């Protein structure tokens, strides 16, 4: 297989070539390594390279999963890979390494994927841009002067550049959907606990965060979720089971859906005109496809939502820092955490238990309000972001004050958090590009545990408005 041929295929396409004997896993591994070495000096997407391990894996007997022999990358946050370093984007964690695979990593291995290394992430995944003092900024293949999003920015940058067809990502407040939108990819935040990741006695983000992938095609996302999205016997709150494989869902028409849509933002400020124009164009496309389009916001008190999330998140982060301090055997030095991280940590240590529990009760009431709305429509549509991908440095957690970082994040990323709070599935679909050539993603959120409807709708849009062959200049 030539170097250029590698990038023509998605993950399932590469695995099919392996099954036919037209290419070997070893050849795919070398093609991906060549791409990392070519593009990573510009993008800084891959921050740990496990080439020797990948070559050994590719040369051995691989599981006969849907991605047999396909190169794959793991985000440097959350998941444990035996023997690999774990920086979590922080200078504090420079000596940490994982002792064993987490269960989700085991499932990724069962898919037949070949692990090449780890991808860039901001410090502890806090920001919607991947720029840290430890790992440096990750850049967007469509324009390296702009962000790749966060916190799965390294994963999205690597996939958008054609280094791998899909990569592990995670989403706590938008960290799959934002990078997918920035880099012109498909990114599904799955239902809470759809992808169990045991064993772990700590609730790292009080049920906000989920793991899945970013990919160039809808079918790669569906196929991987069919492998990983199986309830574990020890999972205390497994997601409701799916009716049939998601690979079957993407072959089925979505039917006539009632889709509510809105451009409203929590602050009430208008969004970028290009993003709003892309939203209206998407609405008209969906209407032409036969869907019932209704302009309607969520109608929730966003100020109250973020007021109750702040103390819960801060206390939870402080609790997780206790775990990290135990692992490191010491407290962080003043220069080992970024200003925003220190601010969250210090506030979190001062929050009382009664404040946390009171606000968790308030949060449940807001959840019920949002979930009840989805009894009146099937899918909710907004943009993923309020702006096209900003320049590198515009949202800089290293050099800007925490207040300014959060202000700028509020403008760029106003839409994604509510569906982490409720646990509903929500996806970014690359349906538009700005005049300057930067991707613009549209966000579709579904009823709790209803990935099926989202997959069917995504497949319909992928056929109607194909994006797979749109490629940035940094490609192959």
Secondary structure, 3 states (H helix, E strand, C coil): CCHHHHCCCCHHHHHHHHHHCCCCHHHHHHHHHHHHHHHHHHHCCEEEECHHHHHHHHHCCCCCCCCCCCEEEEECCCCCCCCCECCCCCHHHCCCECCCCCHHHHHHHHCCCEEEEEECCCHHHCCCCCCCCCCCCCEECCEEEEECCCCCHHHHHHHHCCCCCEEEEEECCCCCHHHHHHHCCEEEECCCCCCCCCCCCCCCCCCCCEEEEEECCHHHHHHHHHHHCCCCCCCCCCCCCCCCCHHHHCCCCCCCCEEEECCCCCCCCCCCHHHHHHHHHHHHHHHHCCCEEEECCCCCCHHHHHHHHHHHHHHHHHHHHHHHHHHHCCCCCHHHCCHHHHHHHHHHHCCCHHHHHHHHHHHHHHHHHHHHHCCCCCEEEEECCCCCCCECCCCCCCCCCHHHHHHHHHHHCCCCCHHHHHCCCEEEEEEEECCCCCEEEEEEEECCCCHHHHHHHHHHHHHHCCCCCCCCCCCC
